[in-house]
């Protein structure tokens, strides 16, 4: 799967753009909203052939050059997504099974 990328330029202050970005090696594609300050927020993602619409974005934080997002999708499933500051690529850090109290491993 090819690496998808995006280019975004604000047309006017306060306008935003919906963009698509993805990482070929993980099979993850992310639809995101970018505001005038170039802050991005994930809206949906495609992983393992399924499009997951993000119902809510919870906690966000910075770690090792990435912006992390805890997101909730249909069925109250929680995923952790991370976006690289330098490359702009997204990756899936944790999936619902990884949040189980009996499991501590990451992808």
N, C-alpha and C positions, 0 to 999 in steps of 0.2 A: 504494500500500500504506500503510495507516495506521501511525502511530507506536505501537508497543506499549510499555507501561510496566508497572511492578510496584510493589507496596507490600509491605513486609515488616516484621513485628514479631516479635521472639523471644518464644516462649511461656515458655520456661524457659532458664536459663543452660545453655549447651552444646548446645541444640537448634539446628537449622538449617532452612532452607527452600530448595526448588528453585523458581526463578523464571524468567520469560521476559522478555526485554527486546529491543528491536530498533530499528533505524533505517530508516524507510520509504524514504528517498532512495537508500540503497545496496542495499536488498533483503536486508539482513543481520538475522537473528534469532538471539539467543544464549540458550541454556539455561545457567543458572548456579547455583552452590551458594553460598548466603550463610550464613556462620556467625554465632555470637552477637555477634561484634565487628564485624559488618557488612562483613567482608571477603568479597569475591566471587571465585569462581574459575569460569572457563568449563568446561562439561561437554560441550557440543555446540553446533553452530551450523548454520543453514540459509542457504545462499548459492547463488544461481542455481538454485533448485529442488532442490538436493541437501542432505540432512541429513548433516553430517560429525560423527561421534562422536570426541571428543578422547581419544586414548589416553594422552597425557602432556602435562604443562605443564612447559616448560623455564624458561628465564630470564624474569624479570619485572623491570620497572623503571618509574620515574616520568619523565615528560617532558611539559612544557608543559600541565600540568593533566590529564594522562591516565595511567592505569596500563596499561602494555604487557605483553602475554603472547606468548611464542613457544610455539605449540602444535603437537603432532604428531598427525596423524589416520591412518586406515588407509592402507596403501601407503607409509608413511614420508614422507608429504607434510607440509611445514611451512608454517604460516600465522602471521602476526603480527596479533593482535587488540588493540584499544585501547578502554578504557572511560573516558569523561569523568567526572571527579570531580564536576563541578557538575550536569550534566544526567543522568548515569547512562547515557547512550547508548553503544552499542558501534559500532565501525567496523572494517572490514577494512583494514589498512594494507598488508600484503604477502601475496601468494599464492605457491604453489610456484615458478612461473616467475620470480618476482622474486628468488629466492635462487640462481638460476643464476649461475655465475662469469662469464658473458658479458653479464650484465644488471645494471644498477645503478639503474634507475628504480623509482619507487614508484607506487602507485595514486593 
